[in-house]
Amino acid sequence: MAEKFDESIDIDTRRGTKIGLTGKQIQIAQILADPSETRTITKMCEDEGVPRRTFYNWVGRAEFIDFVNSLVEKRTDAELAGVWGALARKARTGDSAAIKLFFEMKGKYKSVQEINHNFDSLSDEEREKRIQELMNKVGDSSNS
């Protein structure tokens, strides 16, 4: 597994240099995308020899943030099968929250919300507008 991980870093490094990131920016991006990283920004900058101001300048660049996000996406995709398995195991034990989440993720469960509202004091136009706002809030666009 470590061999494959090292290979993916090489691919990410090449991609980072293609978009104009330095080796240090790529290194910091990889740290930021690491879910096991627990250091504060201050401590990470100190340990990695990057001034905090420089770090925050990098974070202000779309290329840097896009690169970090692509690393996060890649790592979360790599965990997907394991997470689905853990969720399914938990649901099979009867855990109602896991069962609900499982069905939500599969698009087989929709939350039902009840809305009570008094429209008596509104004009017809105001009433229609308010109904549309409420429908949009609960995610129903069928009244559009």
N, C-alpha and C positions, 0 to 999 in steps of 0.2 A: 504493500500500500504506500509506503514512504517513497518508493521509486516513482510511482505514478504522480504523487503530490509534487515531487521535485520537477518532474516533466511539465506539470501544469504551471508551475512558477516560471519556468523558462519561457513557455508560451506567453504568459502574462507579461513577463519582462520585455519580450520582443514587442508585444502590442503596446506597452507603455512607452517604449522608446520611439515607436512609430508615431505616437501622438505628441511627442516632444517632452515627455517627462524625464527627469534625471534619475539616476540610479537611487539616490536618496529618497526622492519622491515615491518611486516604486516601492522601496523598502517600507516607508511609512504607510503607504496605501495598503500593503500586505498586512501590516500590523493592525491597522484600523479594521480590516475585513476579517481578522481572526477572532472567532467567537470566544476563544479561551483567554483573550487579552483582558487583563483587569487593571492595568495601570491607568492613572489619570493622565490627561493630556500633558500636564506639567511634567510629570515623572517620565512619560514616554519621550517627550522632547529632550529632557535632560539626559536620559539614558542613551538616546540615539544621536545626541550632539546636534540637535536642530533647535535654533532659537524659536521660542513660542510665536513671535511676530511672523517669522518666516512660515511656520506651520499654518497660521491663520491666513496668511497670504495665499498659500497653496489651496486651502479649503475654499477660498473665494474664487478659484479658477474652475470653470465648468469642466475642463479636460480632466483635472485631478479628481473631482467629485464623480464624474462619469466613470473613471477608471476604478475608483473605490467601489462604486455601486456594481460594476461589472464583476469585480472579485467577490463581493457579497452574494450576488446572484449565482455565480458559479458554485460557491461553497454551499449555499442553501439547496441548490439543485442536487448536489452530491449527497445531501442528507435526506432528501425527500423520501426515498424508499424506506429507510430506517424509521423515519418519523411516522409514515403511514402505517408501518407494521406495529409500532408501539401504540398508536392510536387504536388500531383494530384490536390489538390484544386487550387494551384497557376497556374498550367497548364490550368485548366478549365477556368480561368479568361482571358486566351489569352496571358499570359506572354510567349513570344517566347523563352527566355532562359530556363524557366521551362519546356516548351514543348520539347525543344531539349534535355535537361538533362533527362527527363522522357523516351524519346525514346532511348537515349544512354544507359541508365540503363537497359532497356528491350532488348537491342541488336537489335533494329529495326532502328538504325540510325548509319551511318558510315560517318565520315568526309572524304571529297574528297580533295586531295592535288594535286596540279599541280607542277611538277618539270621540270625545263628547265635546260639542261646541254649540253655543247658542247663536244662531244666525238672525234672530228676530230683529235686531236693531240695525242690520245692514241693508243697504240698497241691493237691488238685483245684481248690479255690476260688482259691488263690493263682495257680495256673497259668492259669486262665481270666482272672483279673484282669490278669495280666502280658501275656497274649496280646492282650487288648483294648487295653491301653496301647500295645503295639508297633504294632498295627494302626492306632490313632489317630495315632500318630507318623508313619507313612508315608502317612496319608491314605486308608486303606481302612476304610470304615464298614460294609462288607457283613457283618461279624461281630457287629453291634450287635443 
